Amino acid sequence: MDLYESPLGEQRRSPWQQSHSRDSGTSEPTLDAGSTDSTLWLVSRILYPLLVCLINFSLAIGAWLCLLHPLRLYRLLRWLRARQAGLRFRLVPLDGAHYRLAEKDRPDRLRPSLLLLHSVADDCTVWTEFVRLADSTLDHVIAVDLPGHGGSLVGSEEDFDFGPLADRIRKVLLAAGLPPNQRLHAVGCGAGAGVALALAVGWPSQVELLTMVSPLLPPLTTGDDGTGVNKDGNDRAGDGNDRASDGNDRARDGNDRARDGNDRASDGNDRARDGDDRAGDGNDRARDGDDRAGDGNDRARDGNDRAGNGNDRAGDGNDRASDGNDRADWQRYNSDLYNWLLPYNQDLLTESIRRRFYRPAATGGLSILWWPMRSVWLSDRLPKLNFYRALLANLAEEPGQTDLLALAGRVRVPAHIVWGAQDEISPAYNADLLRDRLQNLVQFDLLDECGHCPETECPGVLYNLVHKFRKNMSIKKYK
């Protein structure tokens, strides 16, 4: 051991040796500066360039999709938002066609599953924000694309009446693995409300709750700003007015003939009285006067009959005129409805947005109000326009005679209606038509600041109302 001699003659260790002997076996190992340098070198020389390349690649892919394939980008964003909300998409083969559905969580025997049905020209992703709010521990959600909509690829022979559509949806659910005895809470918006209603009528043992959101019903009256005119209806109205005018003319002619008959009867009576004053020849003239009086009375009765017949024809003409006006209004509404729900160019799409939404709405993460997205939105729907029209054509065939109202009178399950007060597609004052038909209406909600699409405009409010309805019915059931 190295020792050195102190000025006092003592042998001591060197300070360096003392420090090392004191720290030996007890000190913590110090950080090697070389390891820090190697980590920085790894980050700066390898990881950072990789990160930059990844960002540039992502930007390049995004620019490529945005410029060359905007429709794919639009669909990708919608899919990502739906996946973020917890929806899992599946294609279900059935009878040679493929139907798409989206599901969140698993069925629960103790609670009815939420079956979401969209409106015409939409798909199941319109429920994304609504589903995001659903508690996966409480609500099993399943949303289905109607035939010819979204990812449901069907043939042209598909039947778009509410009854066959409901039967098809039920078969899709069974083919997807839903238990046959699983209870359902059917929620439909627009045309989907009619399908949900048909499900509740056809399978009341399985569909135990029904919510209809802004169901499509014809307006009681239509405005003058419609773009379509029913020429046949106007022709029928004009023909009815002509027949009414002709009937009135015939009634006036009958009244004139009746007055003429009365005048002739009065003249006959005068001649009869004059004949009574004459002794010999007077009786003959009296008999002749009586004959003329009887003939006058007959002509008067004939005139009255013709007047009554003319009035009947006038009433019939007025009825035909009213019917023609109703048909004209109905056709005008149908023409407007096709333009507002199924736009096929930019101008009609602008009008459609104004009519459908009371407040700005987002679709797939991008606002449909953003002008470049409008052409993409049209491109996504134009190939399926014939399917949309087939579904819309079955909403009603005659004024006041809709399948929706006919089905509403047959439903027995607890019903819930949600309607936007600012709805211009299906005006809210028509709710009374539906409320009068439903025999078990439990809850009615009118949203003051919402248009035709509550599931898109105010999904949070809609979910709270649906949840309230489910909760109230659950409490009543288990009391």
C-alpha positions as CSV (number, residue, x, y, z in Angstrom):
1,M,0.0,0.0,0.0
2,D,1.4,3.4,-0.9
3,L,2.2,5.5,2.2
4,Y,3.7,8.9,2.6
5,E,5.4,10.4,5.6
6,S,3.8,13.4,7.3
7,P,5.7,16.3,8.7
8,L,5.2,14.7,12.1
9,G,6.7,11.5,11.0
10,E,3.4,9.6,10.8
11,Q,2.6,7.4,7.9
12,R,-0.7,8.2,6.2
13,R,-2.6,7.3,3.1
14,S,-2.7,9.8,0.2
15,P,-6.0,11.8,-0.1
16,W,-6.8,10.0,-3.3
17,Q,-6.4,6.6,-1.7
18,Q,-8.4,7.7,1.3
19,S,-11.3,8.8,-0.8
20,H,-11.3,5.6,-2.8
21,S,-11.0,3.4,0.2
22,R,-13.8,5.3,1.8
23,D,-16.1,5.0,-1.2
24,S,-15.2,1.5,-2.1
25,G,-18.2,-0.9,-1.7
26,T,-20.6,1.7,-0.6
27,S,-20.9,4.3,-3.4
28,E,-23.5,4.3,-6.2
29,P,-22.2,3.7,-9.7
30,T,-22.1,7.0,-11.6
31,L,-23.8,7.5,-15.0
32,D,-21.5,6.9,-17.9
33,A,-21.4,9.9,-20.2
34,G,-20.8,7.6,-23.1
35,S,-24.3,6.0,-22.8
36,T,-26.0,9.4,-22.9
37,D,-24.1,10.3,-26.0
38,S,-25.1,7.0,-27.7
39,T,-28.8,7.6,-26.9
40,L,-28.7,11.1,-28.3
41,W,-26.9,9.8,-31.4
42,L,-29.6,7.0,-31.8
43,V,-32.4,9.6,-31.6
44,S,-30.8,12.2,-33.9
45,R,-29.4,9.8,-36.5
46,I,-32.2,7.1,-36.7
47,L,-35.4,7.8,-34.9
48,Y,-35.8,11.5,-35.9
49,P,-35.3,10.8,-39.7
50,L,-37.8,7.9,-39.4
51,L,-40.3,10.2,-37.8
52,V,-39.8,12.8,-40.4
53,C,-40.2,10.3,-43.2
54,L,-43.4,8.9,-41.6
55,I,-44.9,12.4,-41.3
56,N,-44.0,13.2,-44.9
57,F,-45.4,9.9,-46.1
58,S,-48.7,10.5,-44.3
59,L,-49.0,14.0,-45.8
60,A,-48.3,12.7,-49.2
61,I,-51.0,10.0,-48.8
62,G,-53.4,12.6,-47.5
63,A,-52.7,14.9,-50.4
64,W,-53.0,12.1,-52.9
65,L,-56.4,11.0,-51.5
66,C,-57.6,14.6,-51.2
67,L,-56.7,15.6,-54.8
68,L,-57.1,12.3,-56.7
69,H,-59.5,10.3,-54.6
70,P,-61.6,12.6,-52.4
71,L,-64.4,10.1,-52.2
72,R,-62.1,7.5,-50.6
73,L,-60.9,10.0,-48.1
74,Y,-64.5,11.0,-47.3
75,R,-65.5,7.4,-46.7
76,L,-62.3,6.7,-44.7
77,L,-63.0,9.6,-42.4
78,R,-66.5,8.4,-41.8
79,W,-65.3,4.9,-41.1
80,L,-62.6,6.2,-38.7
81,R,-65.2,8.3,-36.8
82,A,-67.5,5.4,-36.5
83,R,-64.7,3.1,-35.3
84,Q,-63.7,5.8,-32.8
85,A,-67.3,5.7,-31.5
86,G,-67.0,2.0,-30.9
87,L,-68.9,0.7,-33.9
88,R,-67.7,-2.5,-35.6
89,F,-68.8,-3.0,-39.3
90,R,-69.8,-6.3,-40.8
91,L,-71.2,-7.5,-44.1
92,V,-73.9,-10.1,-43.8
93,P,-74.7,-12.3,-46.9
94,L,-78.4,-13.0,-47.4
95,D,-80.2,-14.3,-50.4
96,G,-77.5,-13.4,-52.8
97,A,-77.1,-9.8,-51.5
98,H,-74.8,-8.3,-48.9
99,Y,-76.1,-6.1,-46.0
100,R,-73.9,-3.9,-43.9
101,L,-74.5,-3.4,-40.2
102,A,-72.5,-1.7,-37.4
103,E,-72.5,-3.0,-33.9
104,K,-71.3,-1.8,-30.5
105,D,-71.0,-4.1,-27.5
106,R,-72.9,-7.4,-27.2
107,P,-76.6,-8.2,-26.6
108,D,-77.9,-8.2,-23.0
109,R,-80.8,-10.5,-22.1
110,L,-81.9,-8.0,-19.4
111,R,-82.0,-4.9,-21.6
112,P,-83.4,-4.3,-25.1
113,S,-80.9,-3.6,-27.8
114,L,-81.0,-0.3,-29.6
115,L,-81.8,-0.9,-33.3
116,L,-81.0,2.3,-35.3
117,L,-82.5,2.8,-38.7
118,H,-81.5,5.8,-40.9
119,S,-83.5,7.8,-43.3
120,V,-83.6,7.8,-47.1
121,A,-80.2,8.6,-48.8
122,D,-78.2,8.1,-45.6
123,D,-76.4,5.2,-44.0
124,C,-75.7,3.9,-40.5
125,T,-72.8,6.2,-40.0
126,V,-75.2,9.1,-39.4
127,W,-75.7,7.7,-35.9
128,T,-72.0,7.9,-35.0
129,E,-72.3,10.8,-32.6
130,F,-75.4,9.3,-31.1
131,V,-73.6,6.0,-30.6
132,R,-70.6,7.7,-29.1
133,L,-72.8,8.8,-26.2
134,A,-74.2,5.3,-25.6
135,D,-72.8,3.6,-22.5
136,S,-71.4,0.3,-23.6
137,T,-72.1,-1.2,-20.2
138,L,-75.8,-0.4,-20.6
139,D,-76.7,-0.2,-24.3
140,H,-76.1,-2.8,-27.0
141,V,-76.3,-0.8,-30.3
142,I,-76.8,-2.2,-33.7
143,A,-77.3,0.1,-36.8
144,V,-78.3,-1.4,-40.2
145,D,-77.9,0.1,-43.7
146,L,-81.3,-0.1,-45.5
147,P,-81.2,-2.0,-48.8
148,G,-79.5,0.0,-51.5
149,H,-78.0,2.4,-48.9
150,G,-74.5,2.6,-47.6
151,G,-72.7,-0.7,-47.8
152,S,-75.9,-2.8,-48.4
153,L,-75.6,-4.0,-51.9
154,V,-78.8,-5.4,-53.3
155,G,-80.5,-6.1,-56.7
156,S,-83.0,-4.0,-58.5
157,E,-85.8,-6.4,-57.5
158,E,-85.7,-5.4,-53.9
159,D,-89.1,-4.5,-52.4
160,F,-89.1,-1.1,-50.7
161,D,-92.5,-1.2,-49.0
162,F,-92.3,-0.8,-45.3
163,G,-93.6,-4.3,-44.5
164,P,-91.1,-6.2,-46.8
165,L,-88.3,-3.9,-45.6
166,A,-89.0,-4.7,-42.0
167,D,-89.0,-8.4,-42.8
168,R,-85.7,-8.0,-44.6
169,I,-84.1,-6.2,-41.6
170,R,-85.2,-8.9,-39.2
171,K,-83.7,-11.6,-41.4
172,V,-80.4,-9.6,-41.6
173,L,-80.3,-9.4,-37.8
174,L,-80.9,-13.1,-37.4
175,A,-78.3,-13.9,-40.0
176,A,-75.8,-11.6,-38.2
177,G,-76.2,-13.8,-35.1
178,L,-78.7,-11.8,-33.0
179,P,-80.6,-14.2,-30.7
180,P,-84.2,-14.7,-31.9
181,N,-85.6,-13.8,-28.5
182,Q,-83.5,-10.7,-28.0
183,R,-85.7,-7.7,-27.2
184,L,-85.3,-4.6,-29.3
185,H,-85.9,-0.9,-29.0
186,A,-86.4,0.3,-32.6
187,V,-85.3,3.8,-33.3
188,G,-86.0,5.2,-36.8
189,C,-85.4,8.6,-38.4
190,G,-87.3,9.9,-41.4
191,A,-88.1,6.9,-43.7
192,G,-86.5,4.7,-41.1
193,A,-89.3,5.6,-38.7
194,G,-91.7,3.8,-41.1
195,V,-89.5,0.7,-41.1
196,A,-89.2,0.8,-37.3
197,L,-93.0,1.1,-37.1
198,A,-93.5,-1.9,-39.4
199,L,-91.1,-3.9,-37.3
200,A,-93.1,-3.0,-34.1
201,V,-96.4,-4.0,-35.9
202,G,-95.0,-7.3,-37.3
203,W,-93.0,-8.5,-34.3
204,P,-94.5,-7.0,-31.1
205,S,-93.0,-9.8,-29.1
206,Q,-89.5,-8.8,-30.0
207,V,-89.8,-5.1,-30.6
208,E,-90.9,-3.9,-27.2
209,L,-90.1,-0.1,-27.6
210,L,-90.5,2.3,-30.5
211,T,-89.0,5.7,-31.1
212,M,-89.8,7.7,-34.3
213,V,-87.6,10.7,-35.0
214,S,-89.0,13.2,-37.5
215,P,-91.1,10.6,-39.5
216,L,-91.9,11.6,-43.0
217,L,-95.5,12.7,-43.4
218,P,-97.1,14.9,-46.1
219,P,-97.9,18.4,-45.1
220,L,-101.5,19.5,-44.6
221,T,-100.8,22.4,-46.9
222,T,-98.0,23.3,-49.2
223,G,-96.3,26.6,-49.9
224,D,-96.1,28.4,-53.2
225,D,-92.3,28.1,-53.4
226,G,-92.3,24.5,-54.6
227,T,-90.4,23.7,-57.7
228,G,-92.8,21.0,-59.0
229,V,-96.4,21.4,-60.3
230,N,-98.9,18.6,-60.8
231,K,-100.4,19.3,-64.2
232,D,-102.8,16.4,-63.9
233,G,-104.0,17.7,-60.6
234,N,-104.5,21.2,-62.0
235,D,-106.3,19.8,-65.0
236,R,-108.6,17.8,-62.7
237,A,-109.2,21.0,-60.7
238,G,-110.0,23.0,-63.9
239,D,-112.3,20.2,-65.1
240,G,-114.1,20.2,-61.7
241,N,-114.5,24.0,-61.9
242,D,-115.9,23.7,-65.4
243,R,-118.3,21.0,-64.3
244,A,-119.4,23.2,-61.3
245,S,-119.9,26.1,-63.6
246,D,-121.9,24.0,-66.0
247,G,-124.0,22.6,-63.1
248,N,-124.7,26.2,-61.9
249,D,-125.8,27.1,-65.5
250,R,-128.1,24.1,-65.6
251,A,-129.5,25.0,-62.2
252,R,-130.2,28.6,-63.3
253,D,-131.9,27.2,-66.5
254,G,-134.0,24.9,-64.3
255,N,-135.0,27.8,-62.1
256,D,-136.0,29.8,-65.2
257,R,-138.1,26.9,-66.5
258,A,-139.7,26.6,-63.0
259,R,-140.6,30.3,-63.0
260,D,-142.0,30.0,-66.5
261,G,-144.1,27.0,-65.4
262,N,-145.4,29.0,-62.4
263,D,-146.3,31.9,-64.7
264,R,-148.2,29.5,-67.0
265,A,-149.9,28.0,-64.0
266,S,-150.9,31.5,-62.8
267,D,-152.2,32.3,-66.3
268,G,-154.2,29.1,-66.3
269,N,-155.7,29.9,-62.9
270,D,-156.6,33.4,-64.2
271,R,-158.2,31.9,-67.2
272,A,-160.0,29.4,-65.0
273,R,-161.5,32.2,-62.9
274,D,-162.4,34.1,-66.0
275,G,-164.1,30.9,-67.3
276,D,-166.1,30.6,-64.0
277,D,-167.5,34.1,-64.6
278,R,-168.7,33.0,-68.0
279,A,-171.7,30.7,-68.0
280,G,-171.8,28.5,-71.0
281,D,-168.5,28.7,-72.7
282,G,-166.7,29.4,-69.4
283,N,-166.7,25.7,-68.3
284,D,-164.9,24.7,-71.4
285,R,-162.4,27.5,-71.0
286,A,-162.1,26.6,-67.2
287,R,-161.3,23.0,-68.1
288,D,-158.7,24.3,-70.7
289,G,-157.3,26.6,-68.0
290,D,-157.0,23.7,-65.5
291,D,-155.2,21.6,-68.1
292,R,-152.8,24.5,-68.8
293,A,-152.4,25.0,-65.0
294,G,-151.6,21.3,-64.6
295,D,-149.1,21.5,-67.5
296,G,-147.5,24.5,-65.9
297,N,-147.2,22.7,-62.6
298,D,-145.6,19.7,-64.4
299,R,-143.1,22.1,-66.1
300,A,-142.4,23.7,-62.7
301,R,-141.7,20.4,-61.1
302,D,-139.5,19.4,-64.1
303,G,-137.7,22.7,-63.7
304,N,-137.1,22.2,-60.0
305,D,-135.8,18.7,-60.7
306,R,-133.4,20.1,-63.3
307,A,-132.3,22.8,-60.8
308,G,-131.7,20.1,-58.1
309,N,-129.7,18.1,-60.6
310,G,-127.8,21.1,-61.6
311,N,-127.0,21.8,-57.9
312,D,-125.8,18.2,-57.5
313,R,-123.6,18.6,-60.5
314,A,-122.3,21.8,-59.1
315,G,-121.5,20.1,-55.8
316,D,-119.8,17.3,-57.6
317,G,-117.8,19.7,-59.7
318,N,-116.7,21.5,-56.5
319,D,-115.7,18.2,-55.0
320,R,-113.7,17.3,-58.1
321,A,-112.1,20.8,-58.0
322,S,-111.1,20.3,-54.3
323,D,-109.8,16.8,-55.1
324,G,-107.8,18.3,-58.0
325,N,-106.3,21.0,-55.8
326,D,-105.4,18.4,-53.2
327,R,-103.6,16.3,-55.9
328,A,-101.9,19.4,-57.2
329,D,-100.6,20.2,-53.7
330,W,-99.6,16.6,-53.1
331,Q,-97.6,16.4,-56.3
332,R,-96.0,19.7,-55.6
333,Y,-94.9,18.4,-52.2
334,N,-93.6,15.1,-53.7
335,S,-91.6,17.1,-56.3
336,D,-90.1,19.3,-53.5
337,L,-89.4,16.2,-51.4
338,Y,-87.5,14.5,-54.1
339,N,-85.4,17.6,-54.7
340,W,-84.8,18.2,-51.0
341,L,-83.9,14.6,-50.0
342,L,-82.4,13.4,-53.3
343,P,-80.4,16.3,-54.8
344,Y,-78.5,15.5,-57.9
345,N,-76.6,18.8,-58.6
346,Q,-75.0,21.5,-56.6
347,D,-78.0,23.9,-56.7
348,L,-80.4,21.3,-55.4
349,L,-77.9,20.3,-52.8
350,T,-77.7,23.9,-51.5
351,E,-81.5,24.0,-51.2
352,S,-81.5,20.5,-49.6
353,I,-79.0,21.6,-46.9
354,R,-81.1,24.7,-46.2
355,R,-84.3,22.6,-45.9
356,R,-82.9,19.6,-43.9
357,F,-80.7,21.3,-41.4
358,Y,-81.7,24.1,-39.0
359,R,-78.1,24.4,-37.8
360,P,-74.8,23.4,-39.5
361,A,-74.2,19.7,-39.5
362,A,-71.0,17.7,-39.8
363,T,-70.9,14.5,-41.9
364,G,-68.0,12.1,-41.5
365,G,-65.8,14.7,-39.7
366,L,-66.1,17.3,-42.5
367,S,-68.9,19.8,-42.6
368,I,-71.2,19.4,-45.6
369,L,-71.4,23.2,-45.7
370,W,-67.8,23.2,-46.9
371,W,-68.1,23.7,-50.6
372,P,-65.5,21.1,-51.8
373,M,-67.2,18.4,-49.8
374,R,-70.5,18.9,-51.6
375,S,-69.3,17.3,-54.9
376,V,-67.9,14.4,-52.9
377,W,-71.2,14.0,-51.0
378,L,-73.0,13.9,-54.3
379,S,-70.6,11.4,-55.8
380,D,-71.2,9.1,-52.9
381,R,-75.0,9.1,-53.4
382,L,-75.6,9.4,-57.1
383,P,-74.9,5.8,-58.0
384,K,-77.6,4.7,-55.6
385,L,-80.2,7.3,-56.6
386,N,-82.6,4.8,-58.0
387,F,-82.8,2.9,-54.7
388,Y,-83.4,6.1,-52.8
389,R,-86.2,7.0,-55.2
390,A,-87.8,3.6,-54.8
391,L,-87.9,4.0,-51.1
392,L,-89.2,7.5,-51.2
393,A,-91.9,6.5,-53.7
394,N,-93.5,4.2,-51.1
395,L,-94.0,6.8,-48.5
396,A,-97.4,7.8,-49.8
397,E,-99.4,7.2,-52.9
398,E,-102.4,9.4,-52.4
399,P,-103.0,12.6,-50.4
400,G,-103.7,11.8,-46.7
401,Q,-103.2,8.0,-47.4
402,T,-99.8,7.0,-46.1
403,D,-98.5,3.6,-45.1
404,L,-97.1,5.3,-42.0
405,L,-100.5,6.4,-40.7
406,A,-102.1,3.1,-41.6
407,L,-99.4,1.2,-39.6
408,A,-99.6,3.7,-36.7
409,G,-103.2,2.6,-36.0
410,R,-102.0,-1.0,-35.6
411,V,-99.1,-0.7,-33.3
412,R,-99.5,-1.7,-29.6
413,V,-96.0,-1.3,-28.1
414,P,-95.1,1.9,-26.1
415,A,-94.2,4.6,-28.6
416,H,-92.0,7.7,-28.4
417,I,-92.0,10.6,-30.9
418,V,-89.2,13.2,-31.4
419,W,-89.8,16.0,-33.8
420,G,-87.8,19.1,-34.8
421,A,-89.9,22.2,-34.5
422,Q,-88.0,23.8,-37.5
423,D,-88.5,20.7,-39.7
424,E,-89.3,21.8,-43.3
425,I,-89.2,18.3,-44.8
426,S,-91.9,16.9,-42.6
427,P,-93.6,19.9,-40.8
428,A,-94.0,19.4,-37.0
429,Y,-97.7,20.4,-37.1
430,N,-98.3,17.0,-38.8
431,A,-97.4,15.3,-35.5
432,D,-101.1,15.5,-34.5
433,L,-101.9,13.2,-37.4
434,L,-99.6,10.6,-35.9
435,R,-100.4,11.2,-32.3
436,D,-104.1,10.6,-33.0
437,R,-103.4,7.2,-34.5
438,L,-101.0,5.8,-31.9
439,Q,-102.8,4.1,-29.1
440,N,-99.9,3.8,-26.7
441,L,-98.0,7.0,-27.1
442,V,-95.9,7.4,-23.9
443,Q,-93.6,10.4,-24.7
444,F,-93.6,13.2,-27.2
445,D,-90.7,15.6,-27.5
446,L,-90.5,18.7,-29.7
447,L,-87.0,20.2,-30.2
448,D,-87.2,23.9,-30.6
449,E,-83.9,24.5,-32.4
450,C,-83.7,21.5,-34.6
451,G,-84.7,20.6,-38.2
452,H,-85.3,17.3,-39.9
453,C,-82.1,15.5,-38.7
454,P,-81.9,15.5,-34.9
455,E,-79.5,12.5,-35.0
456,T,-77.0,14.7,-36.8
457,E,-77.9,18.2,-35.6
458,C,-78.3,17.5,-31.9
459,P,-77.3,13.9,-31.1
460,G,-76.7,14.6,-27.4
461,V,-80.2,15.9,-26.9
462,L,-81.7,13.0,-28.9
463,Y,-79.7,10.4,-26.9
464,N,-80.8,11.9,-23.6
465,L,-84.5,11.8,-24.7
466,V,-84.2,8.2,-25.9
467,H,-82.4,7.2,-22.6
468,K,-85.1,8.9,-20.6
469,F,-87.8,6.9,-22.5
470,R,-85.9,3.6,-21.9
471,K,-85.4,4.4,-18.3
472,N,-89.1,5.3,-17.7
473,M,-90.3,2.2,-19.4
474,S,-87.9,0.0,-17.5
475,I,-89.2,1.5,-14.2
476,K,-92.8,0.8,-15.2
477,K,-92.0,-2.7,-16.2
478,Y,-90.3,-3.8,-13.0
479,K,-92.6,-1.9,-10.5
